[in-house]
Amino acid sequence: MTRAPLLSLVALLALAFPADAWAASAVPAASFKAAQSLVAASSSPGNAYAAGATVVVTAPVAGDLSVLGGSVITAAPVAGDSLIFAGSVRSRAAVGGDMRCIGGAVEISKPVGGDLIAVGASVHDSGRAGGSVFVVARNVVLDGGASGPVTVYGDTASLAGDFAKDVTVVAGSRVTLAPGTVIRGKFSYEAPDIATIPDSAKIAGGVAYTNASYLPDIGTSRALAFMSIGFFMVARVIGAIILAGLLAGLFPRFAETLVADLAGSRPRDLFLAVLLGFAILVATPFVIALLLLTFVGIGLAFLLAVSYALLAVLAVAYAGILCGGMLARKLLRRERVSWQEGAAGMAAVALASLVPVVGFPAAVLAAIFSGGVLLRAFYRFAFPA
């Protein structure tokens, strides 16, 4: 190929590509900065990314700004979009594009060219957004108006300024319009009480109010109370069944020994087990109280209290295991005790405790008897004959 055709081919390729394709390689590089206390004092020709416990932006950003920090203050304009995640956010300079921020306290004092999305415990916007506004916060103050539609979710909402489009507010307690507020669209709000709207406020599209009381009435309160009690009882029964099944499954030999000992006991032994369980149930709290009166006995009282609580839990669980084991022995002629017998016996005891008048005392008596049987087994293990 001669030189003339080669030059012609290069010129043709150069004309075929648009000018911005050649300029793509000249896009300004992004800047990345991170420090515990960061002060961004040099301007960024492209996008800027910063992170730190305290971040202060004092130089203009020609592109987008993204910041992650504990406390963030922007004191210089941002030509593009602004994205901020921080404990507290203070925007004291204009943002040319959209602004999205999440923080504990959000304060915006200068205009936002695009849309504004703010989420925080409190949001105060005294600038004016050129696009739509979406705010979720406990306390919301918008006193700079907005050029686009506004949507607010919060506990309290205060509005002021000139709003060019519709305004929608869902509040948990109070909605207030400042004197001279102008809403050129429709004002729709949902709150427990009627909003405070002064006579000087102008609403071109009318007002739509939805009464939303977040406090339940007497009937609803009773229904919620019964549901809570029912849920607690069901959860307690399920927890007891799971515990009994686990103990029977993990320690089957111990459960079989208790059931066999119970099956061969005389009525006198059963009565003594009930007396032993009742004595421990009544006497132990008094012993703990007496030990707490002395400085030396505080540690012993703590250990005794922990043992007492553990014995109470085991007594309830093994009441179901003993019940299931005895039923399996009498009805199925099976001496083996597994987790199925423990869970089934605990379910039977739990259902029996729901019987009015006699159910709960019978379940308490079964737990006392189970505690006595456990204490007798522990004594025999510690002091074998």
matplotlib code that plots the C-alpha trace (Angstrom):
import matplotlib.pyplot as plt

x = [0.0, 1.4, 1.6, -1.2, -3.9, -2.7, -3.1, -6.6, -7.7, -6.5, -8.3, -11.5, -11.4, -10.9, -13.9, -16.1, -15.8, -17.5, -15.5, -16.7, -15.4, -11.9, -12.5, -13.5, -9.9, -9.7, -12.5, -11.1, -10.1, -12.1, -10.6, -10.6, -10.0, -10.3, -9.2, -10.5, -10.8, -10.9, -11.0, -11.4, -9.9, -8.8, -11.3, -12.1, -12.3, -14.3, -16.3, -15.2, -15.4, -14.7, -15.0, -14.1, -15.4, -15.6, -15.7, -15.7, -15.9, -14.7, -13.7, -16.0, -16.8, -17.2, -18.7, -20.7, -20.0, -20.3, -19.5, -19.6, -18.9, -20.0, -20.4, -20.5, -20.5, -20.5, -19.6, -18.7, -21.0, -21.4, -22.1, -23.4, -25.3, -24.7, -24.9, -24.3, -24.5, -23.7, -24.7, -25.3, -25.5, -25.2, -25.4, -24.5, -23.8, -25.8, -26.1, -26.6, -28.0, -30.0, -29.3, -29.8, -28.8, -29.4, -28.4, -29.5, -29.9, -30.1, -29.9, -30.1, -29.7, -29.0, -30.9, -30.9, -31.1, -32.7, -34.6, -34.2, -34.4, -33.7, -34.1, -33.2, -34.4, -34.9, -34.8, -34.7, -34.7, -34.6, -33.3, -35.5, -35.4, -35.7, -37.3, -39.4, -38.9, -39.3, -38.6, -38.9, -38.1, -39.5, -39.5, -39.7, -39.3, -39.6, -39.5, -38.0, -40.7, -40.1, -40.5, -41.7, -44.1, -43.5, -44.1, -43.4, -43.6, -43.0, -44.3, -44.5, -44.4, -44.0, -44.3, -43.4, -42.6, -43.8, -44.7, -45.3, -46.8, -48.9, -47.9, -48.7, -48.0, -48.5, -47.9, -48.2, -49.2, -49.1, -49.1, -48.4, -48.4, -46.6, -48.3, -47.9, -47.4, -48.4, -49.2, -50.1, -51.2, -53.3, -52.5, -53.3, -52.5, -53.2, -52.9, -54.8, -55.8, -56.6, -53.6, -52.9, -53.5, -53.5, -55.8, -52.8, -51.9, -53.0, -53.8, -54.8, -55.7, -57.7, -57.2, -57.8, -57.7, -57.8, -58.3, -55.9, -55.9, -52.9, -54.3, -56.5, -60.0, -61.2, -62.3, -59.1, -57.1, -58.9, -58.4, -54.7, -54.4, -56.1, -53.9, -50.8, -51.8, -52.7, -49.4, -47.5, -49.3, -48.6, -45.0, -44.6, -46.2, -44.0, -40.9, -41.7, -42.3, -39.0, -37.1, -38.7, -38.0, -34.3, -33.7, -35.3, -33.4, -30.0, -30.3, -32.5, -30.8, -31.5, -35.1, -35.6, -34.0, -36.5, -39.5, -38.4, -37.9, -41.3, -43.0, -41.6, -42.2, -44.8, -47.5, -45.5, -42.4, -44.5, -45.9, -42.4, -41.3, -44.1, -43.2, -39.5, -40.3, -42.7, -40.1, -37.4, -39.8, -40.8, -37.6, -35.0, -36.1, -35.9, -32.5, -31.3, -32.7, -30.9, -27.6, -27.9, -27.9, -24.3, -21.4, -19.8, -23.1, -23.7, -21.7, -23.4, -26.8, -26.0, -25.0, -28.1, -30.4, -28.9, -29.4, -32.9, -33.8, -32.2, -34.1, -37.4, -36.8, -35.8, -38.8, -41.2, -39.5, -39.2, -42.9, -43.7, -41.0, -42.2, -45.8, -44.9, -42.7, -45.4, -48.0, -45.7, -45.0, -48.7, -50.3, -47.7, -45.7, -42.5, -39.8, -37.7, -38.0, -37.1, -37.7, -41.1, -42.3, -40.8, -42.5, -45.8, -45.9, -45.0, -47.8, -50.2, -49.2, -49.4, -52.9, -54.0, -52.8, -55.2, -58.3, -60.1, -59.9, -58.0, -55.6, -53.0, -52.8, -52.5, -49.6, -47.9, -48.3, -46.8, -43.8, -43.3, -43.5, -41.0, -38.6, -38.8, -38.1, -35.1, -33.7, -34.0, -32.2, -29.4, -29.0, -28.7, -26.1, -24.1, -24.4, -24.8, -25.8]
y = [0.0, 3.4, 6.3, 8.3, 5.7, 5.1, 8.7, 8.8, 5.8, 7.4, 10.6, 8.7, 6.8, 10.1, 11.6, 8.5, 8.8, 11.6, 14.2, 13.2, 9.6, 11.0, 13.2, 10.2, 9.5, 13.1, 12.5, 13.9, 11.2, 10.7, 11.6, 9.2, 10.6, 8.8, 9.9, 10.0, 13.8, 14.8, 18.3, 18.3, 21.7, 21.0, 21.1, 17.9, 18.1, 14.8, 12.7, 12.9, 10.1, 10.7, 8.7, 9.6, 10.1, 13.9, 15.0, 18.7, 19.6, 23.1, 22.9, 22.7, 19.4, 19.3, 15.8, 13.8, 13.7, 10.5, 10.6, 8.1, 9.5, 10.2, 13.9, 15.4, 19.1, 20.3, 24.0, 24.1, 23.6, 20.2, 20.3, 16.8, 14.5, 14.2, 10.9, 11.1, 8.5, 9.9, 10.4, 14.1, 15.8, 19.6, 20.7, 24.4, 24.7, 24.3, 20.9, 21.0, 17.5, 15.1, 14.8, 11.6, 11.5, 9.2, 10.4, 10.9, 14.7, 16.1, 19.9, 21.3, 25.1, 25.6, 24.8, 21.3, 21.4, 18.0, 15.6, 15.4, 12.2, 12.4, 9.8, 10.5, 11.1, 14.8, 16.5, 20.3, 21.6, 25.3, 25.3, 24.7, 21.5, 21.8, 18.4, 16.1, 15.8, 12.6, 12.7, 10.1, 11.3, 11.6, 15.4, 17.1, 20.8, 22.0, 25.8, 26.5, 25.2, 22.9, 23.0, 19.4, 17.1, 16.6, 13.4, 13.4, 10.5, 11.5, 12.0, 15.8, 17.8, 21.6, 23.3, 26.8, 28.5, 28.1, 24.5, 24.4, 20.9, 18.5, 17.9, 14.7, 14.2, 11.2, 12.2, 10.4, 13.4, 17.0, 18.8, 22.5, 25.1, 28.4, 31.7, 32.7, 29.1, 28.6, 25.2, 25.5, 21.9, 19.7, 19.3, 15.7, 14.7, 11.9, 12.5, 12.0, 15.7, 18.4, 20.3, 23.9, 25.9, 29.7, 32.0, 33.5, 30.1, 29.6, 26.1, 26.1, 22.4, 22.0, 20.0, 16.3, 15.1, 11.5, 10.9, 8.3, 7.6, 5.4, 4.7, 1.5, 1.7, -0.4, -3.3, -3.4, -3.1, -6.1, -8.1, -7.3, -8.2, -11.6, -12.2, -11.4, -13.7, -16.5, -16.0, -16.1, -19.3, -21.0, -20.0, -21.2, -24.6, -25.0, -24.1, -26.6, -29.4, -28.7, -28.6, -31.9, -33.6, -32.4, -33.6, -37.0, -37.4, -36.3, -38.2, -41.2, -43.4, -40.9, -40.5, -44.4, -44.6, -42.1, -43.7, -47.2, -45.9, -44.1, -47.3, -49.3, -46.8, -47.2, -44.6, -43.6, -42.8, -40.8, -38.7, -38.1, -36.9, -34.4, -33.2, -32.9, -30.9, -28.6, -28.1, -27.1, -24.8, -22.9, -23.0, -22.1, -18.5, -17.9, -19.4, -17.2, -14.1, -15.0, -15.5, -12.1, -10.5, -11.4, -10.3, -13.8, -15.5, -13.3, -15.6, -18.7, -17.1, -16.4, -20.0, -21.2, -19.0, -20.2, -23.8, -23.1, -21.6, -24.6, -27.1, -25.3, -25.5, -29.1, -29.9, -28.6, -30.4, -33.7, -33.5, -34.0, -36.6, -38.7, -38.4, -39.5, -42.3, -43.7, -43.5, -45.4, -48.0, -48.5, -48.2, -49.4, -51.7, -50.0, -49.2, -47.2, -43.4, -41.3, -37.7, -38.7, -39.7, -36.6, -34.3, -36.1, -36.1, -32.4, -31.7, -33.6, -31.7, -28.3, -29.1, -30.3, -27.0, -25.1, -26.8, -24.1, -24.2, -27.5, -27.5, -25.0, -26.4, -29.9, -28.8, -27.1, -30.2, -32.3, -30.0, -30.1, -33.9, -34.0, -31.7, -34.1, -37.1, -35.3, -34.3, -37.9, -39.2, -36.6, -37.6, -41.3, -40.4, -38.3, -40.7, -44.2, -46.8]
z = [0.0, -1.0, 1.3, -0.3, 0.1, 3.7, 4.6, 3.0, 5.1, 8.4, 7.5, 6.7, 10.0, 11.9, 10.3, 10.9, 14.7, 16.5, 18.4, 21.9, 21.2, 21.0, 24.0, 26.2, 27.1, 28.4, 31.1, 34.4, 36.8, 40.0, 43.4, 46.4, 49.9, 53.3, 56.8, 60.3, 60.0, 56.4, 55.0, 51.2, 50.3, 46.8, 43.9, 42.1, 38.2, 38.2, 40.6, 44.3, 46.8, 50.5, 53.8, 57.4, 60.8, 60.1, 56.5, 55.4, 51.7, 51.1, 47.4, 44.4, 42.8, 39.0, 39.0, 41.5, 45.2, 47.3, 51.0, 53.9, 57.3, 60.9, 60.4, 56.9, 56.0, 52.3, 52.1, 48.3, 45.3, 43.6, 39.9, 39.6, 42.0, 45.7, 47.7, 51.4, 54.2, 57.6, 61.2, 60.6, 57.2, 56.6, 53.0, 52.9, 49.2, 46.0, 44.4, 40.6, 40.2, 42.5, 46.2, 48.2, 51.8, 54.8, 58.2, 61.8, 61.4, 57.9, 57.2, 53.7, 53.4, 49.7, 46.5, 44.9, 41.1, 40.7, 42.9, 46.7, 48.7, 52.4, 55.2, 58.8, 62.3, 61.5, 58.1, 57.7, 54.1, 53.7, 50.2, 47.2, 45.1, 41.4, 41.1, 43.3, 47.1, 49.0, 52.8, 55.5, 59.0, 62.5, 62.3, 58.9, 58.2, 54.6, 54.6, 51.2, 49.0, 46.0, 42.2, 41.9, 43.8, 47.5, 49.5, 53.3, 55.8, 59.4, 62.9, 62.6, 59.4, 59.0, 55.5, 54.4, 51.1, 47.5, 46.3, 42.6, 42.5, 44.7, 48.3, 50.1, 53.8, 56.0, 59.6, 62.9, 65.0, 63.7, 60.3, 60.2, 57.4, 58.1, 57.3, 53.6, 52.4, 48.7, 47.3, 43.6, 43.4, 45.7, 49.4, 50.6, 54.2, 56.5, 60.3, 63.6, 63.8, 61.3, 60.1, 61.2, 58.1, 58.5, 56.5, 54.7, 53.2, 49.6, 48.2, 44.6, 44.2, 47.4, 50.6, 51.0, 54.6, 55.8, 59.5, 60.7, 64.4, 65.3, 68.8, 68.8, 70.3, 73.2, 71.1, 69.1, 72.4, 73.8, 70.6, 70.6, 74.3, 73.7, 70.7, 72.7, 75.6, 73.1, 71.3, 74.6, 75.7, 72.4, 72.4, 76.0, 75.2, 72.1, 74.0, 76.8, 74.3, 72.5, 75.8, 77.0, 73.7, 73.7, 77.3, 76.7, 73.4, 74.8, 78.1, 77.4, 80.1, 82.8, 81.7, 81.6, 85.1, 86.5, 84.8, 86.1, 89.6, 89.5, 88.2, 91.1, 93.8, 96.6, 97.3, 100.4, 98.2, 95.8, 98.7, 100.1, 96.6, 96.6, 100.1, 99.2, 96.0, 98.0, 100.8, 98.3, 96.4, 99.6, 101.7, 99.1, 98.6, 102.4, 102.5, 99.7, 101.4, 104.7, 102.8, 101.1, 104.6, 105.1, 102.9, 102.9, 101.9, 98.7, 96.5, 97.9, 97.5, 93.9, 93.2, 95.1, 93.1, 89.8, 91.0, 92.1, 88.7, 86.9, 89.1, 88.4, 84.6, 84.8, 87.1, 84.5, 81.6, 83.4, 84.5, 80.8, 80.3, 83.3, 82.1, 78.6, 79.9, 82.2, 79.5, 77.1, 79.8, 80.7, 77.3, 74.9, 77.2, 76.2, 78.7, 76.3, 76.6, 73.5, 72.5, 71.2, 74.6, 76.2, 73.6, 73.8, 77.6, 77.8, 75.3, 77.5, 80.6, 78.8, 77.4, 80.9, 82.4, 80.2, 81.8, 83.9, 87.7, 88.1, 85.2, 86.4, 90.1, 88.7, 86.4, 89.4, 91.5, 88.7, 88.5, 92.3, 92.2, 89.3, 91.3, 94.2, 92.0, 90.5, 93.9, 95.0, 91.9, 92.4, 96.0, 95.1, 92.5, 94.9, 97.9, 96.5, 99.1]

ax = plt.figure().add_subplot(projection="3d")
ax.plot(x, y, z, "-o")
ax.set_aspect("equal")
plt.show()
